[in-house]
């Protein structure tokens, strides 16, 4: 039997984890609503949980080295498994503060795991393709989890009615599989502390493109979360879809997005990076503006659909090319910084989403479109800088060759 490559073992572990996230995360907002939390309260809890994740991930990036990262992940997954069991038994108990704390722990542990996967993979292999594979694995199997949820929710199986809490319990089974898979993975010992170093702010600020990428990531995540941070509540309350119909909608669009992302990676990535950005973000921006101006439910649904559909495409151009500018020794540290920025943006975006949700559906997309103006502008400028740097490098190489 052919031995599974280490990077693929990690991807399998991520697949189990992502199924769990898709199955439970898809219903988490509705589970909280069933437990008598208002939309504003739900938005605040999710935002606080994400913000705390930012702080903890920052500490992990500073103090946890690669030779300890697997052990750290084992502990985090174990805590998450126990916490999910606690959430299961807290359902409909009315213990509001305990539920809030447990949801926050659930969010924090989820983000720690997601943050730590790619740096672990890069100790084995580092390419734009593996970066996209890691993202596509997360997206694809998260949608598999959503599929399970859509198939199960509201059904009677063996005389057991499957509700949100049942999906929470089932999601924990996949978490346990993920934990077992992680325990089976043998990670190399990294005794050379010089091989992986903490990146300094001065090092980042020397590279204008990296600084802009961090700003782009923050603004882009705020824009996305402002519009879609409360998807299930939006679909069930504003669009009047049932939980099953909303799940099936997200599933179908998500799976189509995964398939399209794979096709794009292999065959449909334009040679012109400006065109790539326009396809991914320009069309989304136009959809959001039309949703705001028209205040039409159909146009808004089309805008949401395109936004989700295109979300997994062109990661190698929009993100991978910037992540891979760094030397391997700075990969873990910078990856943590990127995730911190992204989660900070998500925290702000979800908070804004909750505020706009109370004002009306159109305002969620109008505010998101405002942020997207800056996101797209920075994306274009980064491409311009990269192209100029590449041209300068070619000129230097040409001059050196001529001199020799």
C-alpha positions as CSV (number, residue, x, y, z in Angstrom):
1,X,0.0,0.0,0.0
2,X,1.4,3.4,-1.0
3,X,2.3,5.5,1.9
4,X,0.2,8.7,2.2
5,X,2.4,11.9,1.9
6,X,2.6,13.9,5.1
7,X,1.1,17.0,3.5
8,X,-1.9,14.8,2.4
9,X,-2.3,13.4,5.9
10,X,-2.6,16.9,7.2
11,X,-5.2,17.7,4.5
12,X,-7.2,14.6,5.5
13,X,-7.1,15.8,9.1
14,X,-8.3,19.2,7.9
15,X,-11.1,17.5,5.8
16,X,-12.6,15.9,8.9
17,X,-12.3,19.1,10.8
18,X,-13.9,21.1,8.0
19,X,-16.9,18.7,7.8
20,X,-17.4,19.3,11.5
21,X,-17.2,23.1,11.0
22,X,-19.6,23.0,8.1
23,X,-22.1,20.8,9.9
24,X,-22.2,22.8,13.1
25,X,-21.1,26.3,12.0
26,X,-23.9,26.4,9.4
27,X,-26.5,26.1,12.2
28,X,-24.7,27.9,15.1
29,X,-26.5,31.2,14.5
30,X,-29.9,29.5,14.4
31,X,-29.0,27.4,17.4
32,X,-28.3,30.6,19.3
33,X,-31.6,32.1,18.0
34,X,-33.4,29.1,19.3
35,X,-31.8,29.7,22.7
36,X,-33.5,33.1,22.8
37,X,-30.5,35.2,21.7
38,X,-31.3,38.3,19.5
39,X,-29.6,39.0,16.3
40,X,-27.6,41.8,17.9
41,X,-26.5,39.5,20.7
42,X,-25.5,36.8,18.3
43,X,-23.5,39.3,16.3
44,X,-21.8,40.6,19.4
45,X,-20.9,37.0,20.6
46,X,-19.4,36.0,17.3
47,X,-17.5,39.3,17.1
48,X,-16.1,39.0,20.6
49,X,-15.1,35.3,20.0
50,X,-13.3,36.3,16.8
51,X,-11.6,39.2,18.5
52,X,-10.3,37.0,21.3
53,X,-9.0,34.6,18.7
54,X,-6.9,37.4,17.3
55,X,-5.2,37.9,20.7
56,X,-4.6,34.2,21.3
57,X,-3.4,33.5,17.8
58,X,-0.9,36.4,18.2
59,X,0.4,34.8,21.4
60,X,0.7,31.4,19.7
61,X,2.6,33.0,16.9
62,X,5.0,34.5,19.4
63,X,5.6,31.6,21.7
64,X,4.7,28.3,19.9
65,X,7.5,27.0,17.6
66,X,7.0,24.5,14.9
67,X,8.4,21.6,17.0
68,X,5.5,22.2,19.4
69,X,2.7,23.0,16.9
70,X,1.4,19.5,16.6
71,X,1.2,19.1,20.4
72,X,-0.6,22.4,20.6
73,X,-3.1,21.4,18.0
74,X,-3.8,18.1,19.9
75,X,-4.6,20.1,23.1
76,X,-6.8,22.6,21.2
77,X,-8.8,19.9,19.4
78,X,-9.3,18.0,22.7
79,X,-10.6,21.2,24.3
80,X,-12.9,21.8,21.4
81,X,-14.3,18.2,21.6
82,X,-15.0,18.7,25.3
83,X,-16.5,22.1,24.8
84,X,-18.9,20.9,22.1
85,X,-20.2,18.2,24.4
86,X,-20.8,21.0,27.0
87,X,-22.7,23.1,24.4
88,X,-24.8,20.0,23.6
89,X,-25.9,19.7,27.2
90,X,-26.4,23.5,27.6
91,X,-29.0,23.6,24.9
92,X,-32.3,25.1,26.1
93,X,-31.1,25.3,29.7
94,X,-31.3,29.1,29.9
95,X,-27.7,29.4,31.2
96,X,-27.0,32.4,29.0
97,X,-23.6,33.3,30.3
98,X,-22.3,29.7,30.1
99,X,-23.6,29.4,26.5
100,X,-21.8,32.7,25.6
101,X,-18.5,31.5,27.1
102,X,-18.8,28.1,25.4
103,X,-19.6,29.6,22.0
104,X,-16.6,31.9,22.3
105,X,-14.4,28.9,23.2
106,X,-15.8,27.1,20.2
107,X,-14.9,30.0,17.9
108,X,-11.4,30.5,19.3
109,X,-10.5,26.8,19.0
110,X,-11.8,26.6,15.5
111,X,-9.7,29.5,14.4
112,X,-6.6,28.3,16.1
113,X,-6.8,25.0,14.1
114,X,-7.5,26.8,10.8
115,X,-4.6,29.1,11.5
116,X,-2.1,26.4,12.2
117,X,-2.6,24.1,9.2
118,X,-0.8,25.9,6.4
119,X,2.4,26.7,8.4
120,X,2.5,23.0,9.3
121,X,2.2,22.1,5.6
122,X,4.9,24.5,4.6
123,X,7.5,22.6,6.6
124,X,7.0,19.9,4.0
125,X,6.2,21.7,0.8
126,X,5.6,25.3,-0.2
127,X,4.0,26.3,-3.5
128,X,1.1,28.4,-4.7
129,X,-0.7,25.2,-5.7
130,X,-0.5,23.6,-2.2
131,X,-1.8,26.9,-0.7
132,X,-4.8,26.6,-3.0
133,X,-5.2,22.9,-2.2
134,X,-5.3,23.7,1.5
135,X,-7.9,26.3,1.0
136,X,-10.0,24.1,-1.4
137,X,-9.8,21.2,1.1
138,X,-11.2,23.5,3.8
139,X,-14.0,24.8,1.5
140,X,-14.9,21.5,-0.1
141,X,-15.3,19.5,3.1
142,X,-16.9,22.3,4.9
143,X,-19.6,22.0,2.2
144,X,-19.7,18.3,2.7
145,X,-20.6,19.1,6.3
146,X,-23.3,21.5,5.1
147,X,-24.6,18.6,2.9
148,X,-24.8,16.3,5.9
149,X,-26.7,19.0,7.8
150,X,-29.1,19.7,4.9
151,X,-29.8,15.9,4.6
152,X,-30.3,15.4,8.3
153,X,-32.0,18.6,9.7
154,X,-35.7,18.1,10.4
155,X,-35.7,14.4,9.7
156,X,-36.6,11.5,12.0
157,X,-33.9,8.9,12.0
158,X,-34.4,5.8,14.2
159,X,-37.2,7.7,15.9
160,X,-34.8,10.5,16.8
161,X,-35.7,14.0,15.5
162,X,-32.7,15.7,14.0
163,X,-32.5,19.3,15.2
164,X,-29.7,21.9,15.5
165,X,-28.5,20.3,18.7
166,X,-28.3,16.8,17.0
167,X,-26.1,18.3,14.3
168,X,-23.9,19.7,17.0
169,X,-23.5,16.2,18.5
170,X,-22.8,14.7,15.1
171,X,-20.2,17.4,14.3
172,X,-18.3,16.3,17.4
173,X,-17.9,12.8,15.9
174,X,-16.0,14.3,13.0
175,X,-13.9,16.4,15.4
176,X,-12.9,13.2,17.2
177,X,-11.9,11.7,13.8
178,X,-9.8,14.8,13.1
179,X,-8.1,14.5,16.5
180,X,-7.3,10.8,15.9
181,X,-5.9,11.6,12.4
182,X,-3.7,14.3,13.9
183,X,-2.3,11.9,16.5
184,X,-1.3,9.6,13.7
185,X,0.7,12.2,11.8
186,X,4.4,12.1,12.5
187,X,5.9,15.6,12.2
188,X,9.6,16.1,11.8
189,X,11.6,17.6,14.8
190,X,12.8,21.1,14.1
191,X,15.7,21.5,16.4
192,X,17.2,24.3,14.4
193,X,15.6,27.4,15.8
194,X,17.2,29.5,13.1
195,X,15.3,27.7,10.4
196,X,12.0,29.4,11.5
197,X,12.2,32.9,12.9
198,X,9.6,35.4,14.1
199,X,9.2,38.1,11.5
200,X,9.7,41.6,12.6
201,X,7.6,44.6,11.8
202,X,10.7,46.3,10.3
203,X,11.1,43.3,7.9
204,X,7.5,43.6,6.8
205,X,7.7,47.4,6.4
206,X,10.7,47.0,4.1
207,X,8.4,45.3,1.6
208,X,5.7,47.7,0.5
209,X,3.7,44.9,-1.2
210,X,3.5,43.0,2.1
211,X,2.2,46.0,4.0
212,X,-0.4,46.6,1.4
213,X,-1.4,43.0,1.4
214,X,-2.1,43.1,5.1
215,X,-4.3,46.3,4.6
216,X,-6.0,44.6,1.7
217,X,-6.7,41.5,3.8
218,X,-8.2,43.6,6.6
219,X,-10.4,45.7,4.4
220,X,-11.5,42.7,2.2
221,X,-12.5,40.6,5.2
222,X,-14.4,43.5,6.7
223,X,-16.2,43.9,3.4
224,X,-17.1,40.2,3.1
225,X,-18.2,39.8,6.7
226,X,-20.3,43.0,6.6
227,X,-22.4,41.6,3.8
228,X,-22.4,37.9,4.7
229,X,-21.4,37.6,8.3
230,X,-24.9,36.4,9.3
231,X,-25.8,34.3,6.2
232,X,-28.2,31.9,7.8
233,X,-30.1,34.5,9.8
234,X,-30.3,36.6,6.6
235,X,-31.6,33.8,4.5
236,X,-34.1,32.5,7.1
237,X,-35.4,35.9,8.4
238,X,-35.1,38.3,5.4
239,X,-35.6,35.8,2.6
240,X,-38.0,33.6,4.5
241,X,-36.2,30.4,3.6
242,X,-36.6,27.4,5.9
243,X,-33.4,26.2,7.6
244,X,-33.3,23.2,5.2
245,X,-33.8,25.4,2.1
246,X,-31.2,27.9,3.3
247,X,-28.7,25.0,3.9
248,X,-29.4,23.5,0.5
249,X,-28.9,26.9,-1.1
250,X,-25.5,27.4,0.6
251,X,-24.6,23.9,-0.2
252,X,-25.3,24.0,-3.9
253,X,-23.6,27.4,-4.4
254,X,-20.7,26.3,-2.2
255,X,-20.2,23.1,-4.1
256,X,-20.4,24.9,-7.4
257,X,-17.8,27.3,-6.1
258,X,-15.5,24.5,-5.1
259,X,-15.8,22.9,-8.5
260,X,-15.3,26.2,-10.3
261,X,-12.3,26.9,-8.0
262,X,-10.6,23.7,-9.1
263,X,-11.3,24.3,-12.8
264,X,-10.1,27.9,-12.5
265,X,-6.8,26.7,-10.8
266,X,-6.1,24.4,-13.7
267,X,-7.5,26.0,-16.8
268,X,-9.1,29.4,-16.4
269,X,-6.7,31.7,-14.6
270,X,-6.2,34.7,-16.8
271,X,-2.7,35.7,-17.7
272,X,-3.6,39.3,-16.8
273,X,-3.8,39.7,-13.0
274,X,-5.9,42.9,-13.4
275,X,-8.6,40.9,-15.2
276,X,-8.5,38.3,-12.4
277,X,-9.2,40.9,-9.7
278,X,-11.9,42.4,-11.8
279,X,-13.7,39.1,-12.2
280,X,-13.4,38.2,-8.6
281,X,-14.1,41.5,-6.9
282,X,-15.3,43.9,-9.6
283,X,-18.5,41.9,-10.4
284,X,-19.1,41.4,-6.7
285,X,-18.9,45.1,-6.1
286,X,-21.4,45.9,-8.9
287,X,-23.8,43.3,-7.5
288,X,-23.6,44.9,-4.0
289,X,-24.1,48.4,-5.4
290,X,-27.2,47.2,-7.3
291,X,-28.5,45.5,-4.2
292,X,-28.2,48.7,-2.2
293,X,-29.7,51.0,-4.8
294,X,-32.6,48.7,-5.9
295,X,-33.4,47.2,-2.4
296,X,-34.7,44.3,-4.5
297,X,-34.7,40.9,-2.9
298,X,-34.0,39.0,-6.1
299,X,-31.0,41.3,-7.1
300,X,-29.7,40.9,-3.5
301,X,-29.9,37.1,-3.7
302,X,-28.0,37.2,-7.1
303,X,-25.3,39.4,-5.4
304,X,-25.0,36.9,-2.5
305,X,-24.9,34.0,-4.9
306,X,-22.1,35.4,-7.0
307,X,-20.1,36.5,-3.9
308,X,-20.2,32.9,-2.5
309,X,-19.6,31.3,-5.9
310,X,-16.4,33.2,-6.7
311,X,-15.0,33.1,-3.2
312,X,-12.8,30.1,-3.6
313,X,-11.4,31.1,-7.0
314,X,-8.1,32.7,-7.9
315,X,-6.6,32.3,-4.4
316,X,-3.2,31.7,-6.0
317,X,-3.3,35.2,-7.5
318,X,-5.2,37.1,-4.8
319,X,-3.3,35.6,-1.8
320,X,-0.9,32.8,-2.5
321,X,1.5,34.9,-4.6
322,X,1.9,37.3,-1.6
323,X,2.2,34.7,1.1
324,X,5.0,33.0,-0.9
325,X,7.1,36.1,-1.2
326,X,8.6,35.2,2.2
327,X,11.4,32.9,3.0
328,X,10.4,29.7,4.7
329,X,11.9,30.8,8.0
330,X,9.3,33.6,8.3
331,X,6.3,31.6,7.0
332,X,4.8,30.6,10.4
333,X,5.1,34.0,11.9
334,X,3.7,35.9,8.9
335,X,0.9,33.4,8.3
336,X,-0.2,34.0,11.9
337,X,-0.1,37.8,11.3
338,X,-2.3,37.3,8.2
339,X,-4.8,35.2,10.1
340,X,-4.8,37.7,12.9
341,X,-5.5,40.5,10.4
342,X,-8.2,38.4,8.8
343,X,-9.9,37.5,12.0
344,X,-9.8,41.1,13.2
345,X,-11.5,42.1,9.9
346,X,-14.1,39.4,10.4
347,X,-14.7,40.5,14.0
348,X,-15.3,44.1,12.8
349,X,-17.3,43.0,9.8
350,X,-19.7,40.8,11.9
351,X,-20.2,43.6,14.3
352,X,-21.1,46.0,11.5
353,X,-23.2,43.3,9.9
354,X,-25.3,43.0,13.1
355,X,-25.7,46.8,13.2
356,X,-26.7,47.0,9.5
357,X,-29.0,44.0,9.9
358,X,-31.2,45.9,12.3
359,X,-31.4,48.9,9.8
360,X,-32.3,46.8,6.8
361,X,-30.8,44.3,4.3
362,X,-29.7,46.9,1.8
363,X,-27.4,48.6,4.3
364,X,-25.4,45.5,4.8
365,X,-24.4,45.5,1.1
366,X,-24.1,49.2,0.7
367,X,-21.5,49.4,3.5
368,X,-19.7,46.4,2.2
369,X,-19.5,48.0,-1.3
370,X,-17.9,51.0,0.3
371,X,-15.1,48.9,1.8
372,X,-14.7,47.1,-1.5
373,X,-13.8,50.3,-3.3
374,X,-10.6,50.5,-1.2
375,X,-10.0,46.7,-1.4
376,X,-10.1,46.7,-5.2
377,X,-8.0,49.8,-5.5
378,X,-5.3,48.3,-3.2
379,X,-5.4,45.0,-5.2
380,X,-4.8,46.8,-8.5
381,X,-1.9,48.8,-6.9
382,X,-0.3,45.6,-5.5
383,X,-0.3,44.0,-9.0
384,X,1.3,47.2,-10.4
385,X,4.0,47.1,-7.8
386,X,4.7,43.4,-8.4
387,X,5.0,43.8,-12.1
388,X,7.4,46.7,-11.7
389,X,9.5,44.8,-9.2
390,X,9.7,41.8,-11.7
391,X,10.7,44.2,-14.5
392,X,13.4,45.7,-12.3
393,X,14.8,42.3,-11.4
394,X,14.9,41.4,-15.1
395,X,16.8,44.6,-15.8
396,X,19.3,43.9,-13.0
397,X,19.9,40.4,-14.2
398,X,20.3,41.6,-17.8
399,X,22.9,44.2,-16.7
400,X,24.8,41.7,-14.6
401,X,24.9,39.3,-17.6
402,X,26.1,42.0,-19.9
403,X,28.8,43.1,-17.4
404,X,30.1,39.6,-17.1
